[in-house]
Amino acid sequence: MQRLFLILFTVFIHHSPFLILHSAQAAQALVPETGQTASYGVRDDGDLRPGVAWPDPRFTDNGNGTITDNLTGLIWLQNANCTDTVGGITKAGGSLSWDNALTWCNNLSSGKCGLSDGSSAGQWRLPNVVELKSLIDLQRVHPGLPSGHPFGSVVAWVYWSSSTHATYKNYAWDVDMDSGFVSKRIKGSRDYVWPVRIGTSGPLNYSISGNTSVAGATVTLSGAANATTTSAADGTYSFSSLSAGSYTVTPTLAGYTFTPPSQTVTVTNQNATVPAFTATDIAPPVINSVTLPSSPITCIIPVTIDATDNAGIAGYYLSENDATPAIGDPGWSATLPTNFTFAGLGTRTLYVWVKDAAGNLSARSSASVTIVGVAKIGAVEYCSLNAAYNAASSGDTIWTLDALLNESLTVNKLLKLIGSYDLTYSGRTGNPTALKGILTIGTGSLNVDGLAVR
Ligand SMILES: [Ca+2]
C-alpha cells in the first residue's frame, strides 16, 4: 500500500505544470473558508476564519448558461431549478427522485436549460455532497449562498447530492440551500436538482477566425464568450483562447453593411473558420472644395479638387453641364484631374462629382471662373493666339494681352498684331506680349507692335 501511494504521487508531481509543492503538501486537498465572519467564541470559525480564502470575484458568469466557481473550479448550471425535460425525465415540478435526478443530470447538454456551452450528454452530473456543500456561505441564509451569487431560480429547499449514506443505502445526502443544512433523505423522496460539471471548458484552446473583407472593422464575439477585435489590413480577424460552445460573430464599420449581418458558429473540438463576410461601402464620397484660379487668361484652367471617401475615390467627373452623370458614364476619370478645358470665354461654371468603387456618388460641387481671352479680333476674344489666328481673315488686326503665350505660330496670312494690352483691352501696359515659342512666317506677313519672341 505504501508502494502504491509513492507511485501515484510521483505521477502527480511530474504531470502537474502548475503546482510545485513539497512532498508533504502534494496530496493534500485544501479546505476553503466557510464564509462565516461573525464570531461567537474565542478562536471559533468566525474569529480565525481558517481555510483557503475565497477568490474575488467568487463566481464568473460564462454567458452561456454556466457559472464557474473560481474557488473550486467547478462549473454549475446557472438555472438552479431548470424544469426542462431531459433524458426522458419530465421535470415540470422541479423536484425529482434520486434515481431520476441522476438520469436527468447525466443527459443534460447544450441547448437545454439555457445552455449554449457546447456541452454534450455525459459532461454534466449530480454533484457529490462536498461539491454541493461548497456553494454554501455559513454567514448567510435565505438562500445560504454567497452574497451577489449569479445563480437563478434557487429554491429554498433541499437539493440532492450523488452521495449515498454509508449505513442506509436507500438514503442519499442532500443540502438545504436555504440554510446550508446537510441531511439524508430516502431516495424515493423528491429533492431539487442542481447539475455540475468539472471545469472542462478549460484549458481554453480553440480559436474562431475569418475575414470581414474590409480593414478596421469592429468584430464582436458573443455567445459562449464575449470579446471584440478589429480586422487587420487584409480584413482578417481571430479570437483565441475559447472554450467549446456556440458563438455569434458580428462585424460593424461606419459606412459599411455586411452580408450576412452576423454568423453563428459552434466550436466543438477544433478551431472554427467563419465564411468570409461581404463588406459593402454605402457611404458616398464628400467633396470638400473645388478651387479655380481668380484671373485666368486661358481656357485651360488649373483645377484643385479636395475630396475624401471611407474606401477611397474611384473616379472624378468634371463638366460644364450640371446634369448628374451616370456611374458608368465614359466621362469619368480614374485619376485626379489637374486642369479643365472650358468651352469658351466669360464667366463659366465647373461642376464636379466624385464616386467610390462601390458606385456611391458624391453630392455635386461647383466653382465659377471668369475667363479672359489672350487675344481679340474686333469684339471677339480667343483663348490662344492660334485660336485667334485660325479665326482671322487676311487684313485683320489681332490684339494680344500683356501675357506670356506658351505657343508657337505659323503665319500664312497678312495680319497685324498689336500686343501689351491690359486685361480689359482698354489700354496698353507698356510691356510686350511675350511669345514663348517659334514664330514662323510662311506665305503671309505679320506686322507687329508690342510683341517679344522668347
Ligand atoms: Ca464610400
Residues whose N, C-alpha, C, O or C-beta is under 5 A from the ligand:
A	BS01	CA	D281 A283 P284 P285 D309 N310 A311 D356 N360
